[in-house]
Amino acid sequence: MFPRRSPTPQCVCRRDTKQDGWERRDAVRVAPGGSALDRRPRSGGVGAGVRTQIKGAARRAGKRAGSGSSSMSKADPSHAAGAAPDSHPGREAVASAYQLFEPRAYLRNNYAPPRGDLSSPDGVGPWKLRCLAQTFATGEVSGRTLIDIGSGPTIYQLLSACAHFEDIIMTDFLEVNRQELGLWLREEPGAFDWSPYSQHVCLIEDKGESWREKEQQLRARVRRVLPIDVHQPQPLRAGDLVPLPADALVSAFCLEAVSPDLASFQRALDHITTLLRPEGHLLLIGALEESWYLAGEARLAVVPVCEEEVREALVHSGYKVRDLCTYTMPAHLRTGVDDVKGIFFAWAQKVRA
């Protein structure tokens, strides 16, 4: 239960009814044919290497402090995925800011109560989980390979996906986020407890599956956790040998959180779209009208986007928008850790190669 109630948050949904071996040293290591089991950390931590990739994130640090993914992401401010190795001053600023990103602080701010309280159906957590579960329940978003763009330190965005894909690849720009994911994938002591989210997804899906079975299935399907830089024309490194193109992409709170401006957001979307096959699906979650968020000592800038800007960006990148829903953040969930006004969920299908 929330400390205080506010009017039911506004949720708007517009559906388009027209139907027409071991991994590299800085990735989570995976046993041949198995799930992500072990990780060999890179030297340097969030240092020079992150500085190079985090450029796209830094862009916002100079503008507002935003949200959180490491490819980089934002409304779920723990995702950080990237920056280009050029000298774009905005991306340099973002990169610099993300070096202070603290995954556990981000998780406390967004996935522990009150925002992490899943007991109320009008909460932001249940809303996101419903959007994902209902989309995967259509049976249209499935295949062999799914790539999660800018995973950050979170796994909830894949709980409904794992029954529909054989090979799931998680990615993040920040090594600290990849390490945090590794703790959960290997079931190590001290890993963040995602069981409330797993239980809630099982309740929504109503398949008779236990939450432990759900989590084990996800762990078994995640083959790798890799670095990514969404501000590069080729976001994944060639040496990582990812089976491309993917059948689907998921990205939560990433692109807006690591882009210094709307043009960079559009380019990052163009870049990740190259990873997706024609007719493949993108599920995109992000913050609406957010300019900053906190993750420990880091105050991170976010490029504010509105619903129509998201729609236009998707169309520009060659997608048909199948569904676009928005959620207005209620007053009791505006906790001072960001200035987010709402959340969007988009289901889009690539129609142009």
LINZIDA-V480841 format. One record per run of one state. SS is the DSSP state (alpha for helix, beta for strand, coil for the rest). FROM is the first residue (numbers start at 1). LEN is the number of residues. If there is no record, write none. Layout:
ss | from | len
SS | FROM | LEN
SS | FROM | LEN
This chain:
ss | from | len
coil | 1 | 10
beta | 11 | 5
coil | 16 | 12
beta | 28 | 3
coil | 31 | 5
beta | 36 | 4
coil | 40 | 8
alpha | 48 | 6
coil | 54 | 1
alpha | 55 | 7
coil | 62 | 7
beta | 69 | 2
coil | 71 | 8
beta | 79 | 2
coil | 81 | 8
alpha | 89 | 10
coil | 99 | 4
alpha | 103 | 9
coil | 112 | 12
alpha | 124 | 14
coil | 138 | 5
beta | 143 | 7
coil | 150 | 6
alpha | 156 | 3
coil | 159 | 6
beta | 165 | 7
coil | 172 | 3
alpha | 175 | 11
coil | 186 | 9
alpha | 195 | 11
coil | 206 | 5
alpha | 211 | 11
beta | 222 | 5
coil | 227 | 11
alpha | 238 | 3
coil | 241 | 5
beta | 246 | 7
coil | 253 | 2
alpha | 255 | 4
coil | 259 | 3
alpha | 262 | 12
coil | 274 | 2
beta | 276 | 13
coil | 289 | 3
beta | 292 | 4
coil | 296 | 2
beta | 298 | 4
coil | 302 | 5
alpha | 307 | 10
coil | 317 | 2
beta | 319 | 10
coil | 329 | 2
alpha | 331 | 3
coil | 334 | 4
beta | 338 | 1
coil | 339 | 3
beta | 342 | 9
coil | 351 | 3
